[in-house]
Amino acid sequence: MNSTQTVLKINNLEIWAYHGWYPEERLIGGLYNIDISIGLDLNTTTLQLADTVDYQDVVDLTKSIMKREFKLIEESCTALYHEVLTLSTQINQLEVTVTKLNIPINNLQSTSFTIRS
């Protein structure tokens, strides 16, 4: 069997969410950018959708998680990381980055948090 390291990437998924440490952040909400990189061991000679991770499932899961209330991007990123891992036993590496855009701090455009294995 021919097995190759492959990576499925979800790039620049923009989600409006009501997260933040301060109550006004959770009231007003803000724009978040999500990047997810999923390392998979796939048999590329007989590749079928059932053999990989469906990126629509990843997007749906991400939207669902980001609807929850988190005070820190570290919390949302950690939740995404652990729940994406449950999508397939073929995931051997995972990197999740949550970026908060338009921070209400002068001259700060964004901040992000990443978890990788």
CYANA upper distance limits for C-alpha pairs under 8 A (distance plus 0.5 A):
  1 MET  CA     43 ASN  CA      7.46
  2 ASN  CA     43 ASN  CA      6.27
  2 ASN  CA     44 THR  CA      7.47
  2 ASN  CA     45 THR  CA      7.43
  3 SER  CA     41 ASP  CA      6.84
  3 SER  CA     42 LEU  CA      6.22
  3 SER  CA     43 ASN  CA      5.30
  3 SER  CA     44 THR  CA      7.21
  4 THR  CA     41 ASP  CA      6.50
  4 THR  CA     42 LEU  CA      6.55
  4 THR  CA     43 ASN  CA      7.22
  4 THR  CA     44 THR  CA      7.48
  5 GLN  CA     39 GLY  CA      7.45
  5 GLN  CA     40 LEU  CA      6.59
  5 GLN  CA     41 ASP  CA      5.68
  5 GLN  CA     42 LEU  CA      7.40
  6 THR  CA     39 GLY  CA      6.27
  6 THR  CA     40 LEU  CA      5.78
  6 THR  CA     41 ASP  CA      6.78
  6 THR  CA     42 LEU  CA      7.34
  7 VAL  CA     37 SER  CA      6.96
  7 VAL  CA     38 ILE  CA      5.85
  7 VAL  CA     39 GLY  CA      4.91
  7 VAL  CA     40 LEU  CA      6.44
  8 LEU  CA     37 SER  CA      6.30
  8 LEU  CA     38 ILE  CA      5.56
  8 LEU  CA     39 GLY  CA      7.02
  8 LEU  CA     40 LEU  CA      8.09
  8 LEU  CA     53 VAL  CA      8.41
  8 LEU  CA     55 TYR  CA      8.37
  9 LYS  CA     35 ASP  CA      7.85
  9 LYS  CA     36 ILE  CA      6.16
  9 LYS  CA     37 SER  CA      4.93
  9 LYS  CA     38 ILE  CA      6.73
 10 ILE  CA     34 ILE  CA      8.23
 10 ILE  CA     35 ASP  CA      6.00
 10 ILE  CA     36 ILE  CA      5.49
 10 ILE  CA     37 SER  CA      6.88
 10 ILE  CA     55 TYR  CA      7.76
 10 ILE  CA     59 VAL  CA      8.43
 11 ASN  CA     34 ILE  CA      7.42
 11 ASN  CA     35 ASP  CA      5.35
 11 ASN  CA     36 ILE  CA      7.21
 12 ASN  CA     33 ASN  CA      5.97
 12 ASN  CA     34 ILE  CA      6.07
 12 ASN  CA     35 ASP  CA      6.14
 13 LEU  CA     33 ASN  CA      5.95
 13 LEU  CA     34 ILE  CA      5.46
 13 LEU  CA     35 ASP  CA      7.09
 13 LEU  CA     59 VAL  CA      8.38
 14 GLU  CA     31 LEU  CA      7.29
 14 GLU  CA     32 TYR  CA      6.15
 14 GLU  CA     33 ASN  CA      5.12
 14 GLU  CA     34 ILE  CA      6.93
 15 ILE  CA     31 LEU  CA      6.34
 15 ILE  CA     32 TYR  CA      5.74
 15 ILE  CA     33 ASN  CA      6.93
 15 ILE  CA     34 ILE  CA      8.25
 15 ILE  CA     63 LYS  CA      7.65
 15 ILE  CA     66 MET  CA      8.06
 16 TRP  CA     29 GLY  CA      7.23
 16 TRP  CA     30 GLY  CA      6.02
 16 TRP  CA     31 LEU  CA      5.04
 16 TRP  CA     32 TYR  CA      6.56
 17 ALA  CA     29 GLY  CA      5.90
 17 ALA  CA     30 GLY  CA      6.16
 17 ALA  CA     31 LEU  CA      6.94
 17 ALA  CA     32 TYR  CA      7.48
 17 ALA  CA     66 MET  CA      6.70
 17 ALA  CA     67 LYS  CA      6.85
 18 TYR  CA     25 GLU  CA      7.15
 18 TYR  CA     26 ARG  CA      4.90
 18 TYR  CA     27 LEU  CA      6.94
 18 TYR  CA     28 ILE  CA      7.28
 18 TYR  CA     29 GLY  CA      4.50
 18 TYR  CA     30 GLY  CA      6.81
 18 TYR  CA     67 LYS  CA      8.08
 18 TYR  CA     69 GLU  CA      7.06
 18 TYR  CA     70 PHE  CA      8.33
 19 HIS  CA     25 GLU  CA      6.78
 19 HIS  CA     26 ARG  CA      5.38
 19 HIS  CA     29 GLY  CA      6.85
 19 HIS  CA     30 GLY  CA      7.89
 19 HIS  CA     69 GLU  CA      6.25
 19 HIS  CA     70 PHE  CA      5.57
 19 HIS  CA     71 LYS  CA      5.95
 19 HIS  CA     72 LEU  CA      7.55
 19 HIS  CA     73 ILE  CA      8.28
 20 GLY  CA     25 GLU  CA      5.60
 20 GLY  CA     26 ARG  CA      6.03
 20 GLY  CA     70 PHE  CA      7.05
 20 GLY  CA     71 LYS  CA      4.86
 20 GLY  CA     72 LEU  CA      6.33
 20 GLY  CA     73 ILE  CA      8.23
 21 TRP  CA     25 GLU  CA      7.52
 21 TRP  CA     26 ARG  CA      8.17
 21 TRP  CA     71 LYS  CA      5.02
 21 TRP  CA     72 LEU  CA      6.80
 22 TYR  CA     26 ARG  CA      7.29
 22 TYR  CA     71 LYS  CA      8.21
 23 PRO  CA     27 LEU  CA      6.70
 24 GLU  CA     28 ILE  CA      6.44
 25 GLU  CA     29 GLY  CA      5.93
 25 GLU  CA     30 GLY  CA      7.78
 26 ARG  CA     69 GLU  CA      8.32
 30 GLY  CA    100 LYS  CA      7.91
 30 GLY  CA    101 LEU  CA      7.62
 30 GLY  CA    102 ASN  CA      7.91
 31 LEU  CA    100 LYS  CA      6.83
 31 LEU  CA    101 LEU  CA      6.04
 31 LEU  CA    102 ASN  CA      7.77
 32 TYR  CA     98 VAL  CA      7.30
 32 TYR  CA     99 THR  CA      5.99
 32 TYR  CA    100 LYS  CA      5.15
 32 TYR  CA    101 LEU  CA      6.25
 33 ASN  CA     98 VAL  CA      6.46
 33 ASN  CA     99 THR  CA      5.50
 33 ASN  CA    100 LYS  CA      7.03
 33 ASN  CA    101 LEU  CA      7.76
 34 ILE  CA     96 VAL  CA      7.90
 34 ILE  CA     97 THR  CA      6.30
 34 ILE  CA     98 VAL  CA      5.34
 34 ILE  CA     99 THR  CA      6.84
 35 ASP  CA     96 VAL  CA      6.35
 35 ASP  CA     97 THR  CA      5.66
 35 ASP  CA     98 VAL  CA      7.21
 36 ILE  CA     94 LEU  CA      7.86
 36 ILE  CA     95 GLU  CA      6.17
 36 ILE  CA     96 VAL  CA      5.04
 36 ILE  CA     97 THR  CA      6.94
 37 SER  CA     94 LEU  CA      6.21
 37 SER  CA     95 GLU  CA      5.54
 37 SER  CA     96 VAL  CA      7.01
 38 ILE  CA     91 ILE  CA      7.01
 38 ILE  CA     92 ASN  CA      8.25
 38 ILE  CA     93 GLN  CA      6.44
 38 ILE  CA     94 LEU  CA      5.25
 38 ILE  CA     95 GLU  CA      7.12
 39 GLY  CA     91 ILE  CA      6.23
 39 GLY  CA     92 ASN  CA      6.03
 39 GLY  CA     93 GLN  CA      5.01
 39 GLY  CA     94 LEU  CA      6.48
 40 LEU  CA     52 THR  CA      7.91
 40 LEU  CA     90 GLN  CA      6.11
 40 LEU  CA     91 ILE  CA      5.37
 40 LEU  CA     92 ASN  CA      6.18
 40 LEU  CA     93 GLN  CA      7.53
 41 ASP  CA     90 GLN  CA      6.62
 41 ASP  CA     91 ILE  CA      7.71
 41 ASP  CA     92 ASN  CA      7.59
 42 LEU  CA     47 LEU  CA      7.84
 42 LEU  CA     51 ASP  CA      7.42
 42 LEU  CA     52 THR  CA      7.56
 42 LEU  CA     90 GLN  CA      8.22
 43 ASN  CA     47 LEU  CA      6.68
 43 ASN  CA     51 ASP  CA      8.47
 47 LEU  CA     51 ASP  CA      6.69
 47 LEU  CA     52 THR  CA      8.37
 48 GLN  CA     52 THR  CA      7.62
 49 LEU  CA     53 VAL  CA      7.74
 49 LEU  CA     54 ASP  CA      7.25
 52 THR  CA     88 SER  CA      8.39
 52 THR  CA     90 GLN  CA      8.00
 53 VAL  CA     57 ASP  CA      8.09
 53 VAL  CA     58 VAL  CA      8.29
 53 VAL  CA     87 LEU  CA      7.64
 53 VAL  CA     88 SER  CA      7.19
 54 ASP  CA     58 VAL  CA      7.29
 55 TYR  CA     59 VAL  CA      6.68
 56 GLN  CA     60 ASP  CA      6.56
 57 ASP  CA     61 LEU  CA      6.51
 58 VAL  CA     62 THR  CA      6.55
 58 VAL  CA     84 VAL  CA      7.32
 59 VAL  CA     63 LYS  CA      6.69
 60 ASP  CA     64 SER  CA      6.72
 61 LEU  CA     65 ILE  CA      6.70
 61 LEU  CA     83 GLU  CA      8.40
 61 LEU  CA     84 VAL  CA      8.08
 62 THR  CA     66 MET  CA      6.59
 62 THR  CA     80 LEU  CA      7.02
 63 LYS  CA     67 LYS  CA      6.94
 64 SER  CA     68 ARG  CA      7.85
 65 ILE  CA     76 SER  CA      7.97
 65 ILE  CA     79 ALA  CA      7.78
 65 ILE  CA     80 LEU  CA      7.25
 66 MET  CA     76 SER  CA      7.40
 70 PHE  CA     75 GLU  CA      6.70
 70 PHE  CA     76 SER  CA      6.61
 71 LYS  CA     75 GLU  CA      7.80
 72 LEU  CA     76 SER  CA      7.36
 73 ILE  CA     77 CYS  CA      6.48
 73 ILE  CA     98 VAL  CA      7.04
 73 ILE  CA     99 THR  CA      8.16
 73 ILE  CA    100 LYS  CA      7.96
 73 ILE  CA    112 SER  CA      7.82
 73 ILE  CA    113 PHE  CA      7.01
 74 GLU  CA     78 THR  CA      6.55
 74 GLU  CA    113 PHE  CA      6.53
 75 GLU  CA     79 ALA  CA      6.71
 76 SER  CA     80 LEU  CA      6.70
 76 SER  CA     98 VAL  CA      8.02
 77 CYS  CA     81 TYR  CA      6.58
 77 CYS  CA     96 VAL  CA      7.03
 77 CYS  CA     97 THR  CA      7.04
 77 CYS  CA     98 VAL  CA      6.25
 77 CYS  CA    113 PHE  CA      7.39
 77 CYS  CA    114 THR  CA      7.48
 77 CYS  CA    115 ILE  CA      7.63
 78 THR  CA     82 HIS  CA      6.76
 78 THR  CA    115 ILE  CA      7.65
 79 ALA  CA     83 GLU  CA      6.65
 80 LEU  CA     84 VAL  CA      6.44
 80 LEU  CA     96 VAL  CA      7.74
 81 TYR  CA     85 LEU  CA      6.93
 81 TYR  CA     94 LEU  CA      7.90
 81 TYR  CA     95 GLU  CA      7.91
 81 TYR  CA     96 VAL  CA      6.48
 81 TYR  CA    115 ILE  CA      7.59
 82 HIS  CA     86 THR  CA      7.43
 83 GLU  CA     87 LEU  CA      7.68
 85 LEU  CA     89 THR  CA      8.23
 85 LEU  CA     91 ILE  CA      7.21
 85 LEU  CA     94 LEU  CA      8.08
 93 GLN  CA    116 ARG  CA      7.89
 93 GLN  CA    117 SER  CA      5.89
 94 LEU  CA    115 ILE  CA      8.44
 94 LEU  CA    116 ARG  CA      5.97
 94 LEU  CA    117 SER  CA      5.97
 95 GLU  CA    114 THR  CA      7.43
 95 GLU  CA    115 ILE  CA      6.12
 95 GLU  CA    116 ARG  CA      4.58
 95 GLU  CA    117 SER  CA      7.01
 96 VAL  CA    114 THR  CA      6.04
 96 VAL  CA    115 ILE  CA      5.96
 96 VAL  CA    116 ARG  CA      6.96
 97 THR  CA    112 SER  CA      7.12
 97 THR  CA    113 PHE  CA      6.04
 97 THR  CA    114 THR  CA      4.74
 97 THR  CA    115 ILE  CA      7.14
 98 VAL  CA    112 SER  CA      5.94
 98 VAL  CA    113 PHE  CA      6.01
 98 VAL  CA    114 THR  CA      7.10
 99 THR  CA    110 SER  CA      7.05
 99 THR  CA    111 THR  CA      6.04
 99 THR  CA    112 SER  CA      4.49
 99 THR  CA    113 PHE  CA      7.06
100 LYS  CA    110 SER  CA      5.92
100 LYS  CA    111 THR  CA      5.91
100 LYS  CA    112 SER  CA      6.58
101 LEU  CA    109 GLN  CA      6.56
101 LEU  CA    110 SER  CA      4.93
101 LEU  CA    111 THR  CA      7.35
102 ASN  CA    108 LEU  CA      7.79
102 ASN  CA    109 GLN  CA      5.62
102 ASN  CA    110 SER  CA      6.31
103 ILE  CA    108 LEU  CA      6.50
103 ILE  CA    109 GLN  CA      6.39
103 ILE  CA    110 SER  CA      6.28
103 ILE  CA    111 THR  CA      8.06
104 PRO  CA    108 LEU  CA      8.13
